[in-house]
Amino acid sequence: MIRIHLLPGREKSVLRRHPWIFDGAILEKNAPAAAGETILLCDSKDRPLARGAWSPASQLRVRVWSFDPAEEIDREFFRRRIGQAVKLREELGFMDIAGGCRLIYSESDSLPGIIVDRYGEFAAVQFLSAGAEFFRETITELLMELPFISGVFERSDASVRQKEALAPRCGHLAGKPLPETIGIVENGMRFETDLKEGQKTGFYFDLRTAREKIRQLAKGKKVLNMFSYTGGFAVAALAGSAVSVINADSSAPALEQCRKNLELNGFFENYENICSDVFELLRKYENSGEKFDLVILDPPKLIPRKSAIVKGCRAYQDLARIGFKLLSPGGMLVNFSCSGAMVPELFQKITADAALQARVNARIIARLEQSPDHPTLLSVPETFYLNGLISVVDR
Ligand code: SAH
């Protein structure tokens, strides 16, 4: 195995079990290891620290597979890690055969660069790093060995692959071929997903907890569901006896799937789908004076890079300000950020400032985060990304 050495003093993060090693911390930046090959990571005095995957094209030059430098990175290693990830989802009660969940969440399941979402009997896989790509066959075969998986499909079209010099790859990998659409049941709600075209791998499993909360709170409410995508919150709200829901998204195919999902759950009326830019639409509502009892704002990542933080925060605040303004007395705002750079304290501050600007008095009644099948690894705070607040204004 090729030995890669850290520069003096650069082993601290490894000792704290953080799996990312940047090129600047490495002595042999241009070591002759192949993309994805397993290397032995050593400190500057040649003491082994960990085994990791070499990624020659990426600034993130090594991702640690194991902090035990003696642990073989082989089929058995991946079998153990996948087994542990599956066990957790079983314990969470997320392994209903008709349902879905995130089965493997990359660093959080100590499998950096590997994401697997389960849609019933199908696994949708993303190989996002050179190391993950290197073991693609092994991982696919191990997934096929799981008794509840009968087909594996790849959705490695995320932009992060570019940083690893990997081209996008999508398609059938093993087992049963994928149907055009696949249905899953979550807490009695039915959702259909286009696994080939949908965002991420098709469905936002990270919002499961939020859907439950919205269902609980929706009774009797007139709901405005902004950035609705395929209508997860719309179904949840109507399942919770909302009076009406307006969904808006800039994607027409997402709204078409939203309509299908609502119909799948027996909702043929009391909703409206609007294909529009949400920022424009919200201004229209602001001017019209129409009010809502529950406003949901779930935009895409508005801080895609650290450098976009000021602009992104302003956008989150703008959204929340208008959201608060559209509330009827006693109404609720549910606002989210899925930007990794947003920390909970900052999101609360932005929401507080938005309430001030909207001249409302609001109190937080719930804090939301990514569902537990997207756990936060304590040693890798970057695995936390989803903030949500539910705030209630005065009557
Ligand atoms: N709440 C959704 C997930 C939202 S993902 C759910 O429950 O599943 C973010 C959505 O925002 C995507 O569907 C995307 O099409 C949409 N979007 C992005 N920018 C937009 C904009 N400016 N106006 C309207 N929709 C937008």
Residues whose N, C-alpha, C, O or C-beta is under 5 A from the ligand:
A	BS01	SAH	Y204 F227 S228 Y229 T230 G232 F233 A248 D249 S250 S251 A254 S276 D277 V278 F279 D298 P299 P300
